[in-house]
Amino acid sequence: MSKILFVHGPGDEFDSVIESLRTVGFQVLDVESSKDITTLIYEVQPDLVIIAGDLDTQRLICSQIRALSDVPLIAVGGRDDEVHRVAMLDLGADICLSDPVITAELVARVKSLLRRCKSSESPILDHEIEEAIVSREDPPIGAFLLHTAFNMKVGTGS
């Protein structure tokens, strides 16, 4: 079960969004932005962080998180303008959604981002080949073929 840290400003209401995330199977920790985010990141080790609130709150939290983690991050709410979206993306947000939040879209983006991040964290193939080289054994053929396919340059034939 993936852990999501949902950080929002005091008084912000995201109960229906949080409940929808829980309904589809995510473990969601709902915290106000006044909490010590850096401590929470270390303690909770979330798979994804959602930041909701005004631009200043989002900027502060995003920069605190990016100072210590590359955890996938979605910024929700705030103004629907180019300056806001570009600012959040420049600070390290992976996705920016504006108010009103469409819950189904947020859930779909969470699933998509987690899928993409988990698939890129799969060093198994390189590890199997490295072990085979060190032990001078033949690597598992499936690992070798997949490793070769992933490392080939498209269109160069190499």
C-alpha positions in Angstrom: 0.0 0.0 0.0 1.5 3.3 -1.1 1.8 6.1 1.5 0.8 9.6 0.6 1.6 12.6 2.7 -1.2 15.2 2.1 -0.1 18.6 3.3 -2.5 21.6 3.3 -3.0 25.0 4.9 -4.9 25.5 8.1 -8.6 25.4 7.5 -8.3 24.0 4.0 -11.0 21.3 3.3 -9.8 18.3 1.3 -11.8 15.6 3.1 -13.5 14.3 0.0 -10.2 14.1 -1.9 -8.5 12.3 0.9 -11.4 9.9 1.4 -11.3 9.1 -2.4 -7.5 8.4 -2.2 -8.1 6.1 0.8 -11.0 4.3 -0.9 -8.8 3.3 -3.8 -6.3 1.8 -1.4 -3.8 4.5 -0.5 -2.6 5.1 3.0 -3.0 8.9 3.5 -1.5 11.0 6.3 -3.4 14.3 6.4 -1.3 17.1 8.0 -1.5 20.9 8.2 1.4 22.8 6.7 2.3 24.2 10.2 3.8 20.8 11.1 7.5 20.2 10.7 7.6 18.8 7.2 11.2 17.7 7.2 10.6 15.5 10.3 7.5 14.0 8.7 9.4 13.2 5.5 12.0 11.2 7.5 9.5 9.6 9.8 6.8 8.7 7.3 8.9 8.0 4.2 6.0 8.7 1.9 5.8 7.3 -1.6 4.3 10.6 -2.8 3.5 14.0 -1.3 0.5 16.2 -2.2 0.8 19.9 -1.3 -2.4 22.0 -1.2 -2.9 25.6 -0.4 -1.9 29.1 -1.4 1.2 29.8 -3.5 3.3 30.9 -0.6 2.5 27.8 1.4 3.2 25.6 -1.6 6.5 27.3 -2.4 7.7 27.0 1.2 6.7 23.3 1.6 8.0 22.3 -1.8 11.4 23.9 -1.2 11.7 22.2 2.2 10.9 18.8 0.7 13.2 19.2 -2.3 16.0 20.2 0.0 16.0 16.6 1.4 14.1 14.3 -0.9 13.2 13.5 -4.5 9.8 12.0 -3.5 7.1 12.5 -6.2 5.2 15.7 -5.5 1.9 17.1 -6.7 0.8 20.7 -6.0 -2.9 21.2 -5.8 -5.0 24.3 -5.6 -4.0 27.9 -5.8 -4.4 30.1 -8.8 -4.9 28.7 -12.2 -2.3 30.8 -14.0 0.9 30.1 -15.8 3.1 31.9 -13.2 1.9 29.7 -10.4 2.3 26.5 -12.4 5.8 27.4 -13.7 6.9 28.5 -10.2 5.8 25.2 -8.7 7.4 23.1 -11.4 10.6 25.1 -11.1 10.6 24.4 -7.4 10.3 20.7 -8.0 6.7 19.8 -8.2 6.0 16.9 -10.7 2.4 17.9 -11.4 0.4 21.1 -10.7 -3.4 21.0 -10.5 -5.6 24.1 -9.9 -8.8 24.6 -8.1 -11.4 23.3 -8.3 -9.7 19.9 -8.0 -11.3 17.2 -10.0 -10.9 14.2 -7.6 -11.0 11.5 -10.3 -8.2 13.3 -12.2 -6.1 13.7 -9.0 -6.5 10.0 -8.2 -5.5 9.1 -11.8 -2.4 11.3 -11.7 -1.4 9.9 -8.3 -1.6 6.3 -9.7 0.3 7.3 -12.9 3.1 9.1 -11.1 3.5 6.2 -8.6 3.6 3.7 -11.5 6.2 5.7 -13.3 8.4 6.3 -10.2 8.2 2.6 -9.1 9.1 1.3 -12.6 12.2 3.6 -12.7 13.4 2.3 -9.3 14.0 -1.2 -10.7 17.8 -1.9 -10.6 17.3 -5.7 -10.6 18.4 -6.3 -14.2 21.7 -4.4 -13.8 22.2 -6.1 -10.5 21.7 -9.6 -11.9 24.1 -8.9 -14.8 26.7 -7.4 -12.4 26.5 -10.4 -10.2 27.0 -12.7 -13.2 30.0 -10.8 -14.4 31.6 -10.8 -10.9 31.0 -14.5 -10.5 31.9 -15.2 -14.2 28.6 -17.0 -14.7 26.2 -16.5 -17.6 23.5 -13.9 -16.6 19.9 -15.0 -16.7 19.0 -14.7 -20.4 15.8 -12.7 -19.7 17.8 -10.2 -17.6 20.4 -9.9 -20.4 17.8 -9.4 -23.2 15.8 -6.8 -21.2 19.0 -5.0 -20.1 20.1 -4.9 -23.7 16.8 -3.6 -25.0 16.6 -0.9 -22.4 20.1 0.3 -23.0 19.9 0.3 -26.9 19.8 3.6 -28.5 16.6 3.9 -30.6 17.3 4.2 -34.3 21.0 3.6 -34.1 20.9 -0.1 -34.4 23.5 -0.4 -31.6 
